[in-house]
Amino acid sequence: MPLPRILFIFISFLLMVFSGTAQEVNQEIPASKKLVIGITPTPPFVEKSTHGYTGLSLASWKMVNDQLQREYEFREYDNLGSLLKAIETGEVDFSINPITVTDNRMKRMEFSQPYFISHTSVAKRKESTVLKLLSNLFSWEFFQIIGLLLLVIMIFGVLVWIFERKKNKEEFGGNLKGIMQGFWWSAVTMTTVGYGDKSPRTTGGRLIALIWMFMAVIIISSFTAGIASSLTVKSIHEDINTIQDLERFEVTTVQNSSSQELLDLYGIKADLVSNGFEGLEALVDEKTNLLVYDEPILRYEIEELGLSKKLEILEQSLKKDYYSYAFPKNSKLLKEIDPVLIKTLKTMEWATLVKDYN
């Protein structure tokens, strides 16, 4: 084959390679492409108003895009589940919603640097101290303690009556009457009231009295602590120390949320709602005991709905959450947006926004 023809083929091959490479680069970062950003209303991060969308997540994207200068449009979805599906299938280019990074989601999509650290918490109805006290006062535990205390008093009253009924008839004479007198003596001795109207005179009776006096000091302390414990207004705060403690309550969470993944992981059954607002309504209507969901969203909606006097959030959270932008698997946009987002998170402007939000 002539040398000029070989050179021509070789040069043509090189041109094809470079042309393909350039085309591949353009496909990786098509600067002219209008980005489709999936969102679903999640106050205070994504809020919908007559003037468009606002919120902390929108503010972060605005700061990022001030540097990227990309054209974009928002595509709204009814709930988190449909938004996650749209991300996974590539129906949208990415989402700026506060989506928590989880092991399960990392298998289905890509995530940027977290732009907000949150917690999964528990919301519940506020308890009335008076009603809770009354319910404890008339509880089975309280009556058990009182019954056991009366039984011990009666036992020592009868023992004293056995020794005193013949030689001390004035104070412990008779059968039923004498037993009741022994009960009275046992009660006033235990409580250290000691009216002195009745006192054992026999050796056996005084020995029982001596034993009872020393035992009563210990017994009255134990029973007092038991009664006080049964009357103490216990709240759910004290009942929930670990996530497994949720099994004792009726629990609700938001469908397709990281909270649902957490509850499923520990095998805790929960009723599912579409969003935090529906969950709070279920709490107020007493359709559930607890609502497990993202703490900042719960706090915001409780405040906005004016439910702060009816509902509260437990101080102890269940886990830490990291909110990130979510991308379809192998998205080239992640490499473009993530460095700019990281740079944005280091600015004083972003720190001020987060501080104002908190």
Backbone hydrogen bonds in HBPLUS format (Angstrom, degrees):
<---DONOR---> <-ACCEPTOR-->    atom                        ^
c    i                          cat <-CA-CA->   ^        H-A-AA   ^      H-
h    n   atom  resd res      DA  || num        DHA   H-A  angle D-A-AA Bond
n    s   type  num  typ     dist DA aas  dist angle  dist       angle   num
A0006-ILE N   A0002-PRO O   3.15 MM   4  6.52 152.0  2.23 147.2 155.5     1
A0007-LEU N   A0003-LEU O   2.97 MM   4  6.25 162.5  2.00 160.8 164.8     2
A0008-PHE N   A0004-PRO O   2.96 MM   4  6.14 151.9  2.04 142.3 150.4     3
A0009-ILE N   A0005-ARG O   3.00 MM   4  6.27 158.5  2.04 148.5 153.1     4
A0010-PHE N   A0006-ILE O   2.96 MM   4  6.17 159.5  2.00 149.6 155.7     5
A0011-ILE N   A0007-LEU O   2.89 MM   4  6.06 163.8  1.91 151.9 155.8     6
A0012-SER N   A0008-PHE O   2.96 MM   4  6.10 156.3  2.02 144.8 151.9     7
A0013-PHE N   A0009-ILE O   2.94 MM   4  6.15 150.5  2.03 144.6 152.5     8
A0014-LEU N   A0010-PHE O   3.05 MM   4  6.38 156.3  2.11 147.7 153.4     9
A0015-LEU N   A0011-ILE O   2.99 MM   4  6.25 158.9  2.03 149.7 155.3    10
A0016-MET N   A0012-SER O   3.04 MM   4  6.28 150.7  2.13 143.6 151.3    11
A0017-VAL N   A0013-PHE O   3.03 MM   4  6.34 154.5  2.10 148.6 155.3    12
A0018-PHE N   A0014-LEU O   2.99 MM   4  6.27 172.0  1.99 159.2 159.7    13
A0019-SER N   A0015-LEU O   2.91 MM   4  5.93 152.8  1.98 141.9 150.3    14
A0020-GLY N   A0016-MET O   2.94 MM   4  6.08 153.3  2.01 143.4 150.1    15
A0021-THR N   A0017-VAL O   2.94 MM   4  6.21 153.2  2.01 148.4 156.2    16
A0022-ALA N   A0018-PHE O   2.94 MM   4  6.12 164.1  1.96 149.2 153.1    17
A0023-GLN N   A0019-SER O   2.99 MM   4  6.16 153.6  2.06 141.1 148.8    18
A0024-GLU N   A0020-GLY O   2.88 MM   4  6.09 149.2  1.97 143.2 151.7    19
A0025-VAL N   A0021-THR O   2.97 MM   4  6.27 155.4  2.03 152.2 158.0    20
A0026-ASN N   A0022-ALA O   3.00 MM   4  6.27 157.8  2.05 146.9 152.9    21
A0027-GLN N   A0023-GLN O   3.01 MM   4  6.30 141.8  2.16 140.0 150.5    22
A0027-GLN N   A0024-GLU O   3.12 MM   3  5.04 120.7  2.49  90.8 105.6    23
A0028-GLU N   A0024-GLU O   3.00 MM   4  6.30 141.5  2.15 142.5 153.1    24
A0028-GLU N   A0025-VAL O   3.09 MM   3  5.04 121.6  2.45  92.5 107.4    25
A0029-ILE N   A0025-VAL O   3.19 MM   4  6.51 161.8  2.22 157.8 159.2    26
A0031-ALA N   A0029-ILE O   2.94 MM   2  5.73 109.6  2.45 117.2 100.3    27
A0033-LYS N   A0030-PRO O   3.04 MM   3  5.52 158.5  2.08 116.1 122.8    28
A0035-LEU N   A0071-GLU O   2.85 MM  36  6.18 159.8  1.89 148.3 141.4    29
A0073-GLU N   A0035-LEU O   2.83 MM  38  6.28 141.7  1.97 159.2 170.9    30
A0093-ASP N   A0036-VAL O   2.82 MM  57  5.32 145.1  1.95 141.7 153.4    31
A0037-ILE N   A0073-GLU O   2.88 MM  36  6.12 174.2  1.88 167.0 169.0    32
A0075-ARG N   A0037-ILE O   2.86 MM  38  5.95 157.8  1.91 146.7 146.8    33
A0038-GLY N   A0094-PHE O   2.91 MM  56  6.21 154.3  1.98 152.4 155.4    34
A0039-ILE N   A0075-ARG O   3.03 MM  36  6.16 157.0  2.08 146.7 146.8    35
A0077-TYR N   A0039-ILE O   2.83 MM  38  6.17 144.5  1.95 155.5 167.0    36
A0042-THR N   A0046-VAL O   2.73 MM   4  4.84 140.5  1.88 130.3 143.8    37
A0045-PHE N   A0042-THR O   2.91 MM   3  5.75 134.7  2.12 142.2 140.4    38
A0046-VAL N   A0042-THR O   3.05 MM   4  4.84 162.6  2.08 109.8 114.8    39
A0056-LEU N   A0044-PRO O   3.14 MM  12  6.53 154.0  2.21 136.2 140.5    40
A0057-SER N   A0045-PHE O   3.03 MM  12  4.87 141.8  2.18 113.4 125.0    41
A0047-GLU N   A0054-THR O   2.67 MM   7  5.11 166.7  1.69 154.0 153.0    42
A0054-THR N   A0047-GLU O   2.81 MM   7  5.11 157.1  1.86 144.1 151.9    43
A0049-SER N   A0052-GLY O   2.74 MM   3  5.23 160.8  1.78 160.0 166.5    44
A0052-GLY N   A0049-SER O   3.11 MM   3  5.23 166.1  2.13 108.6 111.4    45
A0059-ALA N   A0055-GLY O   2.95 MM   4  6.22 148.9  2.05 146.3 155.6    46
A0060-SER N   A0056-LEU O   3.03 MM   4  6.33 149.7  2.12 143.5 150.9    47
A0061-TRP N   A0057-SER O   3.06 MM   4  6.37 160.3  2.10 148.5 153.3    48
A0062-LYS N   A0058-LEU O   2.92 MM   4  6.12 156.0  1.98 148.0 154.8    49
A0063-MET N   A0059-ALA O   3.13 MM   4  6.34 156.3  2.19 144.4 149.8    50
A0064-VAL N   A0060-SER O   3.01 MM   4  6.30 151.1  2.09 145.1 153.6    51
A0065-ASN N   A0061-TRP O   2.77 MM   4  5.94 166.8  1.78 157.3 160.7    52
A0066-ASP N   A0062-LYS O   2.97 MM   4  6.06 128.5  2.24 137.8 149.9    53
A0067-GLN N   A0064-VAL O   3.11 MM   3  5.75 151.3  2.20 111.6 119.2    54
A0068-LEU N   A0064-VAL O   3.22 MM   4  6.54 150.4  2.31 136.3 145.1    55
A0069-GLN N   A0065-ASN O   2.71 MM   4  5.26 163.0  1.74 137.6 143.1    56
A0083-LEU N   A0079-ASN O   3.23 MM   4  6.46 151.0  2.32 144.2 152.7    57
A0084-LEU N   A0080-LEU O   2.90 MM   4  6.13 162.7  1.93 157.0 160.6    58
A0085-LYS N   A0081-GLY O   3.09 MM   4  6.30 155.1  2.15 145.4 152.2    59
A0086-ALA N   A0082-SER O   3.02 MM   4  6.18 150.2  2.11 138.9 146.6    60
A0087-ILE N   A0083-LEU O   3.01 MM   4  6.33 150.7  2.10 149.5 157.2    61
A0088-GLU N   A0084-LEU O   2.96 MM   4  6.15 166.0  1.98 149.5 153.5    62
A0089-THR N   A0085-LYS O   2.97 MM   4  6.12 155.0  2.04 149.4 155.0    63
A0091-GLU N   A0086-ALA O   2.83 MM   5  4.80 132.1  2.06 150.0 156.2    64
A0090-GLY N   A0087-ILE O   3.17 MM   3  5.19 151.4  2.26 100.7 109.3    65
A0095-SER N   A0326-ALA O   2.87 MM 231  5.25 144.9  1.99 146.5 156.4    66
A0326-ALA N   A0095-SER O   3.04 MM 231  5.25 152.0  2.12 140.0 148.5    67
A0099-ILE N   A0097-ASN O   2.75 MM   2  5.58 122.3  2.09 116.7  99.3    68
A0324-SER N   A0099-ILE O   3.14 MM 225  5.79 156.8  2.20 142.7 146.3    69
A0101-VAL N   A0322-TYR O   3.07 MM 221  5.85 149.3  2.17 152.9 160.6    70
A0106-MET N   A0102-THR O   2.97 MM   4  6.15 149.3  2.07 149.8 158.3    71
A0107-LYS N   A0104-ASN O   3.29 MM   3  5.52 145.6  2.41  99.7 109.0    72
A0108-ARG N   A0105-ARG O   2.93 MM   3  5.16 146.2  2.04 105.4 115.9    73
A0109-MET N   A0105-ARG O   2.93 MM   4  6.06 137.7  2.11 156.8 169.2    74
A0110-GLU N   A0327-PHE O   2.77 MM 217  4.90 165.0  1.79 143.5 147.7    75
A0327-PHE N   A0110-GLU O   2.81 MM 217  4.90 166.1  1.82 141.0 143.9    76
A0112-SER N   A0325-TYR O   3.03 MM 213  5.27 153.7  2.10 147.2 151.4    77
A0115-TYR N   A0323-TYR O   2.79 MM 208  5.93 146.9  1.89 158.2 169.4    78
A0323-TYR N   A0116-PHE O   2.84 MM 207  5.16 172.2  1.85 165.6 165.7    79
A0118-SER N   A0321-ASP O   2.79 MM 203  4.79 165.8  1.81 137.7 142.4    80
A0321-ASP N   A0118-SER O   2.81 MM 203  4.79 174.8  1.82 120.0 121.3    81
A0295-GLU N   A0119-HIS O   2.81 MM 176  5.59 179.0  1.81 168.0 167.8    82
A0120-THR N   A0319-LYS O   2.89 MM 199  5.37 159.1  1.93 148.2 154.2    83
A0318-LEU N   A0120-THR O   2.74 MM 198  5.46 170.4  1.75 170.0 172.7    84
A0121-SER N   A0293-TYR O   2.92 MM 172  5.80 158.2  1.96 168.0 163.3    85
A0293-TYR N   A0121-SER O   3.12 MM 172  5.80 154.1  2.19 152.8 160.5    86
A0314-LEU N   A0122-VAL O   2.89 MM 192  5.65 161.4  1.92 169.6 173.8    87
A0123-ALA N   A0291-LEU O   2.82 MM 168  5.05 165.7  1.84 146.2 150.8    88
A0291-LEU N   A0123-ALA O   2.95 MM 168  5.05 156.0  2.00 144.4 149.3    89
A0124-LYS N   A0312-GLU O   2.88 MM 188  5.63 159.3  1.92 163.0 169.7    90
A0312-GLU N   A0124-LYS O   2.91 MM 188  5.63 156.4  1.97 161.9 168.8    91
A0126-LYS N   A0310-LYS O   2.74 MM 184  5.46 166.0  1.75 144.0 144.4    92
A0132-LYS N   A0128-SER O   2.92 MM   4  6.03 161.1  1.96 153.1 159.1    93
A0133-LEU N   A0129-THR O   2.93 MM   4  6.03 152.2  2.00 144.4 151.9    94
A0134-LEU N   A0130-VAL O   2.97 MM   4  6.24 159.7  2.01 151.5 156.6    95
A0135-SER N   A0131-LEU O   2.93 MM   4  6.14 156.7  1.98 147.3 153.9    96
A0136-ASN N   A0132-LYS O   3.01 MM   4  6.21 149.5  2.11 142.0 149.9    97
A0137-LEU N   A0133-LEU O   2.85 MM   4  6.05 146.6  1.96 144.1 154.3    98
A0138-PHE N   A0134-LEU O   3.09 MM   4  6.32 149.2  2.19 147.2 153.1    99
A0139-SER N   A0136-ASN O   3.20 MM   3  4.87 156.1  2.26 105.1 103.8   100
A0143-PHE N   A0139-SER O   3.25 MM   4  6.62 163.0  2.28 151.4 155.1   101
A0144-GLN N   A0140-TRP O   2.97 MM   4  6.13 146.0  2.09 145.4 155.1   102
A0145-ILE N   A0141-GLU O   3.14 MM   4  6.42 157.5  2.19 147.5 152.0   103
A0146-ILE N   A0142-PHE O   3.07 MM   4  6.37 165.9  2.09 152.8 156.4   104
A0147-GLY N   A0143-PHE O   2.88 MM   4  5.91 159.5  1.92 143.0 149.3   105
A0148-LEU N   A0144-GLN O   2.94 MM   4  6.14 159.8  1.98 149.1 154.1   106
A0149-LEU N   A0145-ILE O   2.99 MM   4  6.17 156.3  2.04 147.8 154.6   107
A0150-LEU N   A0146-ILE O   3.00 MM   4  6.25 159.9  2.04 152.1 156.7   108
A0151-LEU N   A0147-GLY O   3.00 MM   4  6.20 148.9  2.10 143.2 152.1   109
A0152-VAL N   A0148-LEU O   3.08 MM   4  6.37 158.6  2.12 150.7 154.5   110
A0153-ILE N   A0149-LEU O   3.10 MM   4  6.36 162.8  2.13 149.9 154.7   111
A0154-MET N   A0150-LEU O   2.91 MM   4  6.07 157.2  1.96 145.7 152.1   112
A0155-ILE N   A0151-LEU O   2.94 MM   4  6.20 153.9  2.01 148.4 155.3   113
A0156-PHE N   A0152-VAL O   3.26 MM   4  6.58 166.5  2.28 155.6 156.0   114
A0157-GLY N   A0153-ILE O   2.96 MM   4  6.10 146.2  2.08 143.3 154.0   115
A0158-VAL N   A0154-MET O   2.84 MM   4  6.04 156.6  1.90 154.2 158.8   116
A0159-LEU N   A0155-ILE O   3.03 MM   4  6.29 156.8  2.09 145.9 152.5   117
A0160-VAL N   A0156-PHE O   3.08 MM   4  6.21 161.1  2.12 143.8 147.7   118
A0161-TRP N   A0157-GLY O   3.02 MM   4  6.21 155.0  2.09 141.8 149.4   119
A0162-ILE N   A0158-VAL O   2.87 MM   4  6.14 149.8  1.96 150.9 158.6   120
A0163-PHE N   A0159-LEU O   3.40 MM   4  6.73 153.4  2.48 143.5 148.5   121
A0164-GLU N   A0160-VAL O   2.94 MM   4  6.05 147.6  2.05 149.2 159.5   122
A0165-ARG N   A0161-TRP O   2.82 MM   4  5.28 140.4  1.98 149.9 151.2   123
A0168-ASN N   A0164-GLU O   2.82 MM   4  5.06 137.1  2.01 148.0 150.6   124
A0171-GLU N   A0168-ASN O   3.22 MM   3  5.87 137.1  2.41 111.3 120.2   125
A0172-PHE N   A0168-ASN O   2.85 MM   4  5.91 165.1  1.88 161.8 166.0   126
A0173-GLY N   A0169-LYS O   2.87 MM   4  3.68 127.1  2.15 118.1 112.9   127
A0179-ILE N   A0175-ASN O   2.86 MM   4  6.10 155.5  1.92 151.6 158.4   128
A0180-MET N   A0176-LEU O   2.97 MM   4  6.20 157.8  2.02 147.9 153.8   129
A0181-GLN N   A0177-LYS O   2.94 MM   4  6.20 146.7  2.05 142.0 151.6   130
A0182-GLY N   A0178-GLY O   2.87 MM   4  6.16 151.5  1.95 145.0 152.8   131
A0183-PHE N   A0179-ILE O   2.85 MM   4  6.18 149.9  1.94 145.6 154.4   132
A0184-TRP N   A0180-MET O   2.94 MM   4  6.21 155.2  2.00 144.1 150.3   133
A0185-TRP N   A0181-GLN O   2.92 MM   4  6.23 162.1  1.96 150.3 154.8   134
A0186-SER N   A0182-GLY O   2.91 MM   4  6.09 161.1  1.95 148.4 153.7   135
A0187-ALA N   A0183-PHE O   2.96 MM   4  6.17 153.9  2.03 149.0 155.7   136
A0188-VAL N   A0184-TRP O   3.06 MM   4  6.32 170.4  2.07 157.7 158.9   137
A0189-THR N   A0185-TRP O   2.97 MM   4  6.04 146.7  2.08 145.6 155.2   138
A0190-MET N   A0186-SER O   3.02 MM   4  6.11 158.1  2.07 142.4 148.1   139
A0191-THR N   A0187-ALA O   3.10 MM   4  6.30 158.7  2.14 148.2 153.8   140
A0193-VAL N   A0188-VAL O   2.96 MM   5  5.17 134.3  2.17 151.3 160.2   141
A0194-GLY N   A0188-VAL O   3.30 MM   6  5.46 163.1  2.33 117.2 122.3   142
A0192-THR N   A0189-THR O   3.10 MM   3  4.95 155.1  2.16  99.4 106.6   143
A0206-ARG N   A0202-THR O   2.92 MM   4  6.10 155.8  1.98 144.5 151.1   144
A0207-LEU N   A0203-THR O   2.90 MM   4  6.10 148.5  2.00 144.2 153.4   145
A0208-ILE N   A0204-GLY O   2.97 MM   4  6.24 160.6  2.01 149.6 154.2   146
A0209-ALA N   A0205-GLY O   2.90 MM   4  6.12 152.0  1.98 140.7 149.3   147
A0210-LEU N   A0206-ARG O   2.82 MM   4  6.06 152.3  1.90 145.4 152.0   148
A0211-ILE N   A0207-LEU O   3.00 MM   4  6.29 167.0  2.02 152.3 155.3   149
A0212-TRP N   A0208-ILE O   2.85 MM   4  6.00 160.7  1.88 149.0 155.3   150
A0213-MET N   A0209-ALA O   2.87 MM   4  6.05 149.8  1.96 146.3 153.8   151
A0214-PHE N   A0210-LEU O   3.28 MM   4  6.59 163.4  2.31 151.8 154.0   152
A0215-MET N   A0211-ILE O   2.94 MM   4  6.12 163.3  1.96 153.4 159.0   153
A0216-ALA N   A0212-TRP O   2.73 MM   4  5.66 149.9  1.82 143.6 152.1   154
A0218-ILE N   A0215-MET O   3.09 MM   3  5.40 118.2  2.48 102.7 116.4   155
A0219-ILE N   A0215-MET O   2.79 MM   4  6.00 171.3  1.79 160.6 163.7   156
A0220-ILE N   A0216-ALA O   2.74 MM   4  5.56 165.9  1.75 143.6 148.6   157
A0222-SER N   A0218-ILE O   3.06 MM   4  6.32 160.3  2.09 150.4 155.6   158
A0223-PHE N   A0219-ILE O   2.80 MM   4  5.99 169.9  1.81 161.4 164.2   159
A0224-THR N   A0220-ILE O   2.87 MM   4  5.79 149.5  1.97 135.1 144.1   160
A0225-ALA N   A0221-SER O   3.04 MM   4  6.21 157.4  2.09 142.5 148.2   161
A0226-GLY N   A0222-SER O   2.92 MM   4  6.18 151.0  2.01 143.3 152.1   162
A0227-ILE N   A0223-PHE O   2.81 MM   4  6.00 161.2  1.85 151.4 155.7   163
A0228-ALA N   A0224-THR O   2.86 MM   4  5.99 162.5  1.89 147.5 153.2   164
A0229-SER N   A0225-ALA O   2.88 MM   4  6.00 147.8  1.98 139.3 148.3   165
A0230-SER N   A0226-GLY O   2.99 MM   4  6.25 153.2  2.07 144.5 151.2   166
A0231-LEU N   A0227-ILE O   2.97 MM   4  6.21 138.4  2.15 144.7 156.2   167
A0232-THR N   A0228-ALA O   2.92 MM   4  5.98 120.8  2.28 137.5 152.1   168
A0232-THR N   A0229-SER O   3.30 MM   3  5.10 142.1  2.45  91.6 102.1   169
A0234-LYS N   A0232-THR O   2.96 MM   2  5.82 109.8  2.47 115.2  98.5   170
A0238-GLU N   A0235-SER O   3.06 MM   3  5.65 133.9  2.28 111.1 119.9   171
A0240-ILE N   A0236-ILE O   3.06 MM   4  6.11 139.1  2.23 155.4 159.0   172
A0245-ASP N   A0242-THR O   3.08 MM   3  5.56 148.5  2.19 108.8 117.5   173
A0246-LEU N   A0243-ILE O   3.12 MM   3  5.69 161.8  2.16 113.4 118.9   174
A0247-GLU N   A0244-GLN O   3.17 MM   3  5.88 168.6  2.18 118.9 122.4   175
A0248-ARG N   A0245-ASP O   3.33 MM   3  6.12 167.5  2.35 119.1 121.5   176
A0249-PHE N   A0246-LEU O   3.08 MM   3  5.57 168.2  2.10 119.6 122.4   177
A0289-ASN N   A0250-GLU O   2.96 MM  39  5.09 145.5  2.09 127.3 138.4   178
A0290-LEU N   A0250-GLU O   3.05 MM  40  6.38 153.2  2.13 161.8 166.0   179
A0271-ASP N   A0251-VAL O   2.84 MM  20  6.31 157.0  1.90 154.8 152.6   180
A0252-THR N   A0290-LEU O   2.88 MM  38  6.16 142.8  2.02 145.7 157.7   181
A0292-VAL N   A0252-THR O   2.88 MM  40  6.26 161.5  1.92 168.9 172.1   182
A0253-THR N   A0271-ASP O   2.95 MM  18  6.40 154.2  2.01 167.3 175.6   183
A0273-VAL N   A0253-THR O   3.03 MM  20  6.31 145.8  2.15 149.0 157.8   184
A0257-SER N   A0254-VAL O   3.27 MM   3  5.65 154.9  2.33 132.1 130.4   185
A0255-GLN N   A0273-VAL O   2.85 MM  18  5.75 169.7  1.86 166.8 166.3   186
A0260-GLN N   A0257-SER O   3.14 MM   3  5.31 124.5  2.47  97.7 110.1   187
A0261-GLU N   A0257-SER O   3.27 MM   4  6.70 155.9  2.33 143.4 149.6   188
A0262-LEU N   A0258-SER O   2.97 MM   4  6.20 150.9  2.05 142.3 149.7   189
A0263-LEU N   A0259-SER O   2.99 MM   4  6.27 163.1  2.01 151.5 155.1   190
A0264-ASP N   A0260-GLN O   2.86 MM   4  6.02 160.8  1.89 152.9 158.6   191
A0265-LEU N   A0261-GLU O   2.94 MM   4  6.06 147.1  2.05 140.6 149.6   192
A0266-TYR N   A0262-LEU O   3.30 MM   4  6.64 144.2  2.43 143.4 151.2   193
A0268-ILE N   A0263-LEU O   2.87 MM   5  5.06 168.5  1.88 151.1 149.0   194
A0267-GLY N   A0264-ASP O   3.10 MM   3  4.85 157.9  2.15  98.1 104.6   195
A0279-GLY N   A0275-ASN O   3.27 MM   4  6.60 153.6  2.35 144.9 152.5   196
A0280-LEU N   A0276-GLY O   2.92 MM   4  6.21 153.8  1.99 153.2 159.3   197
A0281-GLU N   A0277-PHE O   3.05 MM   4  6.31 153.7  2.12 146.5 153.9   198
A0282-ALA N   A0278-GLU O   3.03 MM   4  6.30 150.3  2.12 143.2 150.8   199
A0283-LEU N   A0279-GLY O   3.08 MM   4  6.42 145.1  2.21 140.9 150.3   200
A0284-VAL N   A0280-LEU O   2.98 MM   4  6.28 167.0  1.99 155.2 157.1   201
A0285-ASP N   A0281-GLU O   2.92 MM   4  6.07 159.3  1.96 150.0 155.8   202
A0287-LYS N   A0282-ALA O   2.81 MM   5  5.00 158.0  1.86 161.1 160.8   203
A0286-GLU N   A0283-LEU O   3.00 MM   3  5.05 158.1  2.05 107.0 112.2   204
A0298-LEU N   A0294-ASP O   3.00 MM   4  6.23 158.8  2.05 155.3 162.2   205
A0299-ARG N   A0295-GLU O   2.88 MM   4  6.09 169.5  1.89 163.5 165.4   206
A0300-TYR N   A0296-PRO O   3.09 MM   4  6.12 159.9  2.13 139.5 145.1   207
A0301-GLU N   A0297-ILE O   3.03 MM   4  6.16 168.5  2.04 150.4 153.6   208
A0302-ILE N   A0298-LEU O   2.92 MM   4  6.02 158.8  1.97 153.8 159.8   209
A0303-GLU N   A0299-ARG O   3.11 MM   4  6.22 157.3  2.17 143.5 149.4   210
A0304-GLU N   A0300-TYR O   2.85 MM   4  6.07 163.0  1.88 152.3 157.7   211
A0305-LEU N   A0301-GLU O   2.92 MM   4  5.88 152.6  2.00 143.2 149.6   212
A0307-LEU N   A0302-ILE O   2.90 MM   5  5.09 165.4  1.92 160.5 160.3   213
A0306-GLY N   A0303-GLU O   3.19 MM   3  5.17 155.9  2.26 100.4 107.6   214
A0310-LYS N   A0307-LEU O   2.96 MM   3  5.23 146.1  2.08 107.6 118.1   215
A0311-LEU N   A0307-LEU O   2.78 MM   4  5.80 159.9  1.82 169.6 175.4   216
A0331-SER N   A0328-PRO O   3.25 MM   3  5.57 134.2  2.47 141.7 133.9   217
A0336-GLU N   A0333-LEU O   2.97 MM   3  5.03 128.1  2.25  97.6 112.3   218
A0337-ILE N   A0333-LEU O   2.83 MM   4  6.03 163.4  1.86 165.0 168.7   219
A0338-ASP N   A0334-LEU O   2.93 MM   4  5.58 161.7  1.96 144.5 150.6   220
A0341-LEU N   A0337-ILE O   2.91 MM   4  6.13 156.1  1.97 158.2 166.2   221
A0342-ILE N   A0338-ASP O   2.94 MM   4  6.17 162.1  1.97 158.3 162.3   222
A0343-LYS N   A0339-PRO O   3.06 MM   4  6.25 157.5  2.11 142.0 148.1   223
A0344-THR N   A0340-VAL O   2.91 MM   4  6.13 147.9  2.02 143.0 152.3   224
A0345-LEU N   A0341-LEU O   2.95 MM   4  6.22 153.3  2.02 152.3 158.5   225
A0346-LYS N   A0343-LYS O   3.30 MM   3  5.47 149.8  2.40  99.9 108.5   226
A0347-THR N   A0344-THR O   3.08 MM   3  5.50 167.2  2.09 116.1 120.0   227
A0351-ALA N   A0347-THR O   3.29 MM   4  6.56 161.7  2.32 142.7 147.8   228
A0352-THR N   A0348-MET O   2.90 MM   4  6.09 150.9  1.98 147.6 155.0   229
A0353-LEU N   A0349-GLU O   3.06 MM   4  6.34 154.9  2.13 143.4 150.0   230
A0354-VAL N   A0350-TRP O   2.99 MM   4  6.28 164.6  2.02 158.2 160.8   231
A0355-LYS N   A0351-ALA O   2.98 MM   4  6.10 155.2  2.04 141.8 149.3   232
A0356-ASP N   A0352-THR O   2.86 MM   4  6.06 160.1  1.90 152.2 157.2   233
A0357-TYR N   A0353-LEU O   2.98 MM   4  6.20 150.6  2.07 143.7 152.1   234
A0358-ASN N   A0354-VAL O   2.92 MM   4  6.18 165.2  1.95 152.0 155.2   235
